[in-house]
């Protein structure tokens, strides 16, 4: 630890003079007048033999916009300081590339390594929109750095809920991805102020059914611990910790699946105890995630030939949009317009095999004189990438937009 390191408060960089400069810079990097025009015209644009439909809600949410603004503002307020970021600000390669060009250096987010011991009191550390586990926050405080916290307000609502569970001796059942930054941050808060709280992270309905069966009937304790290895705190005992449970979730999960998980767990507790008094729930899916999912469900009521979903491959909320779309029509998960190679092939991410692949999609258009393409984007995707995708579609269809 640096000698006489000051205990620096978190920094408010949202000064009016700074934000005026930030707004102009962010607009240049990420905004799109074309996308705004399409949105204002009802989300539909036709040129030649092609119609493109844009979901009513898509792209940047307020929490993402705020996080990016604060990251840009940090460089304005601290032009000469070293600035670091825990992991990625959001899950979008383009946004993170822009920050690297501003000399904002990414620190590891899975574990605290030696690079954290090299932080100095004059350094600035940005906490991403997902938040960070408590041990990371304690380390930054120990090093005496300036801290710019961009954690989304919806994420902090979940933290308040799981802290409350811990205080009341309720185990937090967290619906989320165990290795996602947000879920890790939430799990650390589920331990409570004294570190005596408990949590279990579950992802799938199969996970849920396994837990429900254990709640109802008990079972092989060691098999339970092995199945969920890495998804609970040290000392977790399902025979004790599943007596009283409260559900929370990673804010970007699929809403319908979260609701089903809640219902199944509530039923299991009721079957075991004869009532649901040992079951607690609080809806912590963020509003923006719900809006983008609902907007896609609405757009799917219109006949389309294919759907493009734009966003970072590691973006949870974007992946759920892909899951929704692929149940109805050919759906392609792309990072940006460069992956639409031609009228015959597209490079996209396969959620089921966790790999990028190239698909020939010419047969989708075979025999059709007019095609309709749907387009949506995750909450971490900027409008400039959406515009580039729109333009690429019409360009390849022989009707480039002015």
Secondary structure, 3 states (H helix, E strand, C coil): CCCCCCCCCECCCCCHHHHHHHHHHHHHHHCCHHHHHHHHCCCEEEECCEEEEECCCCCCCHHHHHHHHHHHHHHHHCCCCCEEEECCCCCCHHHHHHHHHCCEEEECCCCCCHHHHCCCCCCEEEECCCCCCHHHHHHHHHHCCEEEECCCHHHHHHHHHHHHHHHCCCEEEEECCCCCHHHHHHHHHCCCCCCCCCEEEECCHHHHHHHHHHHHHCCCHHHHHHHCCCCECCCCCHHHHCCCEEEEECCCCCHHHHHHHHHHHHHHHHHHHCCCCCEEECCCCCHHHHHHHHHHHHHCCCCCCEEEEECCCCCHHHHHHHHHHHCCCCEEEECCHHHECCCCEEEEEECCCCEEEEEECHHHHCCCCCEEEEEEECCCCCHHHHHHHHHHHHHHCCCCCC
